[in-house]
Amino acid sequence: MNYGKLDKEIGTLKLVPVIKLEKSEYALPLVDALRDGGLPVAEITFRTASAAKSIELVRNKRPEILVGAGTVLTVDQVKQAVDSGAMFLVSPGFNTKVVDFCVSHNLPIFPGVTTPTEVELGREFGLKTLKFFPAEASGGIEKLKAMGAVYDIQFLPTGGISENNLLSYLKLSNVLACGGSWMVQSNLIAAEKFNEIKTIVERAVALVRSV
């Protein structure tokens, strides 16, 4: 998948659920809840040992889901994620080795940035969209406004995003979409409360459509 198509799909959805899965058997019922709630996208983070298997299951069994790998910290994790079927990669910071590998292999990567220096580094690599993380702790909406006045970069703010501030972020012209975990809380996943997750997702999607 090329960047242009990927950006268009994510920009249309405007939300990317950031998911931590302790067990791969939760993957399919979870993405079913996301899809049925109107959000066919999932960023499954490499914060657990089940990430690669979960991505593989989703890609093979639910091909309609746009599935990516999050918290990708090393080139080896990039390779593992791609081998599992990840369609995009997200990292919390700007690891130049990871970014260079992804760019040289035409793999969509959204590295995390918080400063103008990092944004300029992203532009040097030819990236058009960057993750802004941790969003709220790094200046939030006001910082994105300031950077929007200088850089022709789109951002995926993540970190501290909730129903309470989601719309304020999405109204910014340089915000492509927002990432968040409030829709897919670990305790709800562990309790297998997938209908409750679907309800939360439906509410978030309704908010997005009001922009």
URQUI-V306852 format. One record per residue. N is the residue number from 1. D_LAST is the distance of its C-alpha to the last C-alpha in whole Angstrom. Layout:
{{N:D_LAST} {N:D_LAST}}
This chain:
{{1:27} {2:27} {3:24} {4:22} {5:22} {6:21} {7:18} {8:17} {9:17} {10:15} {11:13} {12:12} {13:12} {14:10} {15:12} {16:16} {17:18} {18:21} {19:24} {20:28} {21:30} {22:34} {23:35} {24:34} {25:35} {26:31} {27:30} {28:30} {29:29} {30:26} {31:24} {32:25} {33:23} {34:20} {35:20} {36:21} {37:18} {38:16} {39:16} {40:19} {41:19} {42:22} {43:23} {44:26} {45:28} {46:31} {47:32} {48:34} {49:37} {50:35} {51:33} {52:34} {53:36} {54:32} {55:31} {56:34} {57:33} {58:30} {59:30} {60:33} {61:32} {62:29} {63:28} {64:25} {65:23} {66:22} {67:24} {68:25} {69:27} {70:26} {71:29} {72:31} {73:33} {74:36} {75:37} {76:39} {77:36} {78:34} {79:37} {80:37} {81:33} {82:33} {83:37} {84:35} {85:32} {86:29} {87:27} {88:26} {89:27} {90:25} {91:27} {92:27} {93:29} {94:30} {95:33} {96:35} {97:37} {98:34} {99:32} {100:35} {101:36} {102:33} {103:33} {104:36} {105:36} {106:32} {107:30} {108:27} {109:26} {110:24} {111:26} {112:25} {113:25} {114:25} {115:27} {116:28} {117:31} {118:29} {119:26} {120:29} {121:31} {122:28} {123:28} {124:32} {125:32} {126:29} {127:26} {128:23} {129:21} {130:22} {131:21} {132:20} {133:22} {134:23} {135:20} {136:20} {137:24} {138:24} {139:22} {140:19} {141:16} {142:19} {143:21} {144:18} {145:18} {146:21} {147:22} {148:19} {149:21} {150:24} {151:23} {152:22} {153:21} {154:17} {155:17} {156:16} {157:16} {158:18} {159:20} {160:20} {161:16} {162:15} {163:13} {164:14} {165:12} {166:10} {167:7} {168:9} {169:10} {170:7} {171:7} {172:11} {173:12} {174:14} {175:12} {176:13} {177:12} {178:13} {179:16} {180:17} {181:20} {182:19} {183:19} {184:22} {185:24} {186:28} {187:29} {188:28} {189:28} {190:32} {191:32} {192:31} {193:28} {194:26} {195:25} {196:24} {197:22} {198:21} {199:19} {200:18} {201:16} {202:15} {203:13} {204:12} {205:10} {206:9} {207:7} {208:6} {209:5} {210:4} {211:0}}
